[in-house]
Amino acid sequence: MRVLVTGSSGFLGPHIVRHLASGANCDVTGFDLQAPPDHLFPAIEADFCDLGAIRQAVRGMDAVVHLGGVGDVYLATARPELAAQANVVGTTNVAIAAAEAGARVVYASTWEVYGPPSRTPVDEQHPCRPGHIYGATKLAGEQILNAVHQHDNLPVIVLRLGTAYGPGMRPNTVFSRFADAARAGQPLLVQGSGGQWRQFTHTSDIARAVALAVASDVEDATLNVVADESVTILGLAELAAKRYRSTVTFGPERHGDPPSARIASAAAARTLGWRPEVVFEQGLAELFGDLDARHNARPVSGD
């Protein structure tokens, strides 16, 4: 099977490419504006907002794993035009190219498309009312893919992913901020009460879900792929403080954070046989180890 992975040089991309490539009979090519880290796998450097470029890349592929786009809530809020171009126009181009090539699409969406929960647990039948640009543009990508499925029989599996964590995270995440503050001898700042919580989902669990979706013969499904454990931000800060022998302090609540919502992934278990495997504290220890190693590897600036 030949698979194209868009957004292959981002946070999730290398994890998913490596997992797919480790399977039998899977030939994986990346697609991104930037080359993959350390050129670890073959990749096309191009923009999927260029319809001609993505058409050429998808030709001959059996599946497209579409990770590419603006995946940062705060960047999407600051640059809504960029989020719309990447997440809506770019996804439209991927849908067109895949339908023409006869390739299936596995789309990395987000639990944040649901918005404030009207009931819990939140399953795939819950209404989608995203309260920010990021969620709105990801939902628009889902709707475009589903429309092309209806019109052109494009096989589509939408995976509404939990908040991802694991090695290689961006420096603006709460994990990185806590680790950096602790190393600098500063208290860990929790904004608000810290009672807000997330079902942090490890990259290896997400990569397994993507691989199962690529191999599946299901042609139309929308599935939550979210870990079962709920972790408060205060709980995360306390775990970080314990590791680094630091303290926790509180500041004003940060506006724009998505609300806490209990997300159910039973449909992914039924449809793909997927269940989360990584216990949060184990995954967190691995992540902090990676952050520490990268911090220690930074070059020391001189005069």
C-alpha positions as CSV (number, residue, x, y, z in Angstrom):
1,M,0.0,0.0,0.0
2,R,1.3,3.5,-0.9
3,V,0.4,6.2,1.6
4,L,1.0,9.9,1.5
5,V,1.1,11.8,4.8
6,T,0.5,15.5,4.7
7,G,2.0,17.6,7.5
8,S,4.7,15.0,7.8
9,S,7.2,17.4,9.4
10,G,4.9,18.6,12.1
11,F,4.6,17.3,15.6
12,L,2.4,14.2,14.9
13,G,3.8,13.6,11.4
14,P,7.1,11.8,12.1
15,H,5.4,9.5,14.7
16,I,2.8,8.5,12.2
17,V,5.1,8.1,9.3
18,R,7.5,5.9,11.3
19,H,4.6,3.7,12.6
20,L,3.1,3.2,9.2
21,A,6.5,2.5,7.6
22,S,7.2,-0.2,10.3
23,G,4.2,-2.2,9.1
24,A,4.4,-4.8,6.4
25,N,3.7,-3.8,2.8
26,C,3.4,0.0,3.5
27,D,5.4,2.5,1.4
28,V,5.1,5.9,3.0
29,T,5.9,9.3,1.6
30,G,5.7,12.6,3.5
31,F,4.3,15.9,2.1
32,D,5.1,19.2,3.9
33,L,6.4,22.7,3.3
34,Q,9.5,21.7,5.2
35,A,11.8,18.7,4.9
36,P,11.3,16.0,7.6
37,P,13.5,16.1,10.7
38,D,17.0,14.9,9.9
39,H,15.6,13.7,6.5
40,L,14.4,10.5,8.2
41,F,12.0,9.5,5.4
42,P,11.2,10.4,1.8
43,A,9.1,13.5,1.5
44,I,7.8,16.0,-1.1
45,E,8.4,19.6,-0.1
46,A,5.3,21.4,-1.4
47,D,2.1,23.2,-0.4
48,F,-1.3,21.4,-0.5
49,C,-2.9,24.8,-1.0
50,D,-1.5,24.4,-4.5
51,L,-4.0,22.0,-6.1
52,G,-1.6,21.0,-8.9
53,A,1.1,20.1,-6.3
54,I,-1.2,17.9,-4.2
55,R,-2.7,16.3,-7.3
56,Q,0.7,15.2,-8.5
57,A,1.7,13.9,-5.1
58,V,-1.5,11.9,-4.6
59,R,-1.4,10.3,-8.0
60,G,-0.7,6.5,-7.6
61,M,-1.4,6.6,-3.8
62,D,-3.8,4.2,-2.1
63,A,-4.4,6.4,0.9
64,V,-3.8,9.9,2.2
65,V,-3.3,10.6,5.9
66,H,-4.2,14.3,6.1
67,L,-2.5,15.8,9.1
68,G,-1.4,19.1,7.5
69,G,-2.8,22.5,8.4
70,V,-2.8,25.0,11.2
71,G,-3.0,22.8,14.4
72,D,-2.4,25.5,17.0
73,V,-5.5,27.0,18.6
74,Y,-3.7,30.3,19.4
75,L,-2.1,30.6,16.0
76,A,-5.6,30.0,14.4
77,T,-7.1,32.7,16.6
78,A,-4.3,35.2,15.8
79,R,-4.3,34.3,12.0
80,P,-7.8,33.2,11.1
81,E,-7.1,33.8,7.4
82,L,-4.2,31.4,7.6
83,A,-6.2,28.8,9.4
84,A,-9.0,29.0,6.8
85,Q,-6.6,28.8,3.9
86,A,-4.8,25.8,5.3
87,N,-7.6,23.9,7.0
88,V,-10.4,24.6,4.6
89,V,-8.9,25.3,1.2
90,G,-6.0,22.9,1.7
91,T,-8.4,20.1,2.8
92,T,-10.6,20.8,-0.2
93,N,-7.6,20.3,-2.5
94,V,-6.7,17.0,-0.7
95,A,-10.3,15.8,-1.1
96,I,-10.3,16.7,-4.9
97,A,-6.9,15.0,-5.5
98,A,-7.8,11.9,-3.5
99,A,-11.1,11.4,-5.3
100,E,-9.4,11.7,-8.7
101,A,-6.7,9.3,-7.7
102,G,-9.1,6.7,-6.1
103,A,-7.3,7.0,-2.8
104,R,-8.9,6.8,0.7
105,V,-8.5,9.7,3.2
106,V,-7.8,9.5,6.9
107,Y,-8.3,13.0,8.3
108,A,-6.9,14.1,11.6
109,S,-9.6,16.3,13.1
110,T,-10.0,17.2,16.7
111,W,-12.4,16.7,19.7
112,E,-12.5,20.5,19.8
113,V,-15.1,20.6,17.0
114,Y,-17.8,19.8,19.6
115,G,-17.5,23.0,21.5
116,P,-19.1,23.3,25.0
117,P,-20.7,20.0,25.8
118,S,-24.5,19.8,26.1
119,R,-24.3,16.3,27.5
120,T,-21.6,13.8,28.6
121,P,-20.0,11.6,27.6
122,V,-19.6,13.3,24.2
123,D,-19.9,10.7,21.4
124,E,-19.9,11.3,17.7
125,Q,-23.6,12.1,17.6
126,H,-23.1,15.1,19.9
127,P,-23.8,18.5,18.1
128,C,-20.7,20.3,16.8
129,R,-20.6,24.0,17.9
130,P,-16.9,25.0,18.0
131,G,-16.3,28.2,19.8
132,H,-13.0,29.2,18.1
133,I,-11.5,29.5,14.6
134,Y,-9.4,26.4,15.0
135,G,-12.3,24.1,15.7
136,A,-14.5,25.8,13.1
137,T,-11.9,25.3,10.3
138,K,-11.3,21.6,11.3
139,L,-15.1,21.0,11.2
140,A,-15.3,22.6,7.8
141,G,-12.6,20.2,6.6
142,E,-14.7,17.3,7.9
143,Q,-17.7,18.6,6.1
144,I,-15.9,19.1,2.8
145,L,-14.5,15.6,2.9
146,N,-17.9,14.2,3.7
147,A,-19.4,16.1,0.8
148,V,-16.9,14.7,-1.6
149,H,-17.6,11.3,-0.2
150,Q,-21.3,11.7,-1.0
151,H,-20.7,13.1,-4.4
152,D,-17.7,11.1,-5.6
153,N,-17.6,8.1,-3.3
154,L,-14.4,9.2,-1.7
155,P,-13.7,6.8,1.2
156,V,-13.1,8.9,4.3
157,I,-12.4,8.1,8.0
158,V,-12.4,11.2,10.2
159,L,-10.5,10.8,13.5
160,R,-11.4,13.4,16.1
161,L,-8.2,13.2,18.1
162,G,-7.7,14.0,21.8
163,T,-5.1,16.5,22.9
164,A,-1.9,14.9,21.7
165,Y,1.3,14.6,23.8
166,G,4.6,12.8,23.3
167,P,8.2,13.4,22.3
168,G,8.9,16.3,19.9
169,M,6.2,18.6,21.2
170,R,6.2,22.3,20.3
171,P,7.8,24.7,22.9
172,N,4.6,26.6,23.5
173,T,2.7,23.6,25.1
174,V,1.8,23.5,28.7
175,F,4.2,20.6,29.1
176,S,7.2,22.6,27.8
177,R,6.2,25.7,29.7
178,F,6.2,23.8,33.0
179,A,9.5,22.0,32.3
180,D,11.2,25.2,31.3
181,A,10.0,27.1,34.3
182,A,11.0,24.4,36.7
183,R,14.5,24.2,35.2
184,A,14.8,28.0,35.6
185,G,13.9,27.7,39.3
186,Q,10.6,29.4,38.8
187,P,7.2,28.2,40.1
188,L,4.8,26.5,37.7
189,L,2.1,29.0,36.7
190,V,-1.4,27.5,36.6
191,Q,-3.9,29.9,35.0
192,G,-7.2,29.8,36.7
193,S,-8.1,27.2,39.3
194,G,-6.4,24.4,37.4
195,G,-9.6,22.4,37.5
196,Q,-9.9,22.3,33.8
197,W,-9.0,18.9,32.4
198,R,-8.0,17.1,29.2
199,Q,-7.9,13.5,28.0
200,F,-4.3,13.7,26.8
201,T,-3.7,11.1,24.1
202,H,-0.2,9.7,23.5
203,T,1.3,10.0,20.0
204,S,1.8,6.2,19.8
205,D,-1.9,5.6,20.5
206,I,-2.8,8.1,17.8
207,A,-0.3,6.5,15.4
208,R,-2.0,3.1,16.0
209,A,-5.4,4.5,15.3
210,V,-4.2,6.1,12.0
211,A,-2.7,2.8,10.9
212,L,-5.9,0.9,11.7
213,A,-7.9,3.5,9.7
214,V,-5.5,3.2,6.7
215,A,-5.8,-0.6,6.7
216,S,-9.6,-0.6,7.3
217,D,-12.2,-1.2,4.5
218,V,-14.6,1.2,6.2
219,E,-15.5,3.9,3.7
220,D,-17.4,6.5,5.8
221,A,-16.8,6.9,9.5
222,T,-16.2,9.7,12.1
223,L,-14.5,8.4,15.2
224,N,-13.3,9.9,18.5
225,V,-9.7,8.8,19.2
226,V,-9.2,10.0,22.8
227,A,-7.6,8.5,25.8
228,D,-9.8,7.4,28.8
229,E,-7.9,9.2,31.6
230,S,-8.9,12.7,32.5
231,V,-6.0,14.9,33.8
232,T,-6.5,18.3,35.4
233,I,-4.0,21.1,34.6
234,L,-3.4,21.4,38.3
235,G,-2.7,17.6,38.4
236,L,-0.3,17.9,35.6
237,A,1.5,20.8,37.3
238,E,1.8,18.8,40.5
239,L,3.3,15.9,38.7
240,A,5.8,18.3,37.0
241,A,6.6,20.0,40.3
242,K,7.3,16.6,41.9
243,R,9.7,15.6,39.1
244,Y,11.6,18.9,39.1
245,R,11.2,19.7,42.8
246,S,9.4,22.9,42.0
247,T,6.3,24.6,43.3
248,V,2.9,25.6,41.9
249,T,1.4,29.1,41.7
250,F,-1.8,30.5,40.3
251,G,-2.6,33.3,37.9
252,P,-5.6,34.8,36.0
253,E,-7.7,32.4,33.9
254,R,-6.6,32.3,30.3
255,H,-9.5,33.2,27.9
256,G,-10.0,31.1,24.8
257,D,-9.2,27.7,26.2
258,P,-11.6,25.0,25.0
259,P,-14.0,23.8,27.8
260,S,-13.4,20.5,29.5
261,A,-15.5,17.7,28.0
262,R,-15.6,14.0,28.7
263,I,-15.1,12.4,25.2
264,A,-16.1,8.8,24.5
265,S,-14.1,6.6,22.1
266,A,-16.3,3.5,22.1
267,A,-17.0,3.8,18.4
268,A,-13.3,3.6,17.5
269,A,-13.1,0.4,19.6
270,R,-16.1,-1.1,17.7
271,T,-15.1,0.1,14.2
272,L,-11.3,-0.2,14.3
273,G,-10.5,-2.3,17.3
274,W,-8.6,0.7,18.8
275,R,-8.2,1.3,22.5
276,P,-5.6,3.6,24.2
277,E,-2.7,1.7,25.7
278,V,-0.3,4.4,27.2
279,V,-0.9,5.2,30.9
280,F,-0.6,9.0,31.3
281,E,2.1,9.1,34.0
282,Q,4.3,6.7,31.9
283,G,3.8,8.8,28.8
284,L,4.5,12.0,30.8
285,A,7.8,10.6,32.2
286,E,8.9,9.8,28.6
287,L,7.9,13.3,27.4
288,F,9.7,15.1,30.2
289,G,12.8,12.9,29.5
290,D,12.6,14.0,25.8
291,L,12.3,17.7,26.8
292,D,15.2,17.4,29.2
293,A,17.4,15.8,26.6
294,R,16.6,18.5,24.0
295,H,17.2,21.2,26.6
296,N,20.6,19.7,27.5
297,A,21.5,19.4,23.8
298,R,20.9,23.1,23.1
299,P,24.1,24.9,22.1
300,V,25.5,27.3,24.7
301,S,25.6,30.9,23.3
302,G,28.9,32.6,23.5
303,D,30.3,36.1,22.9
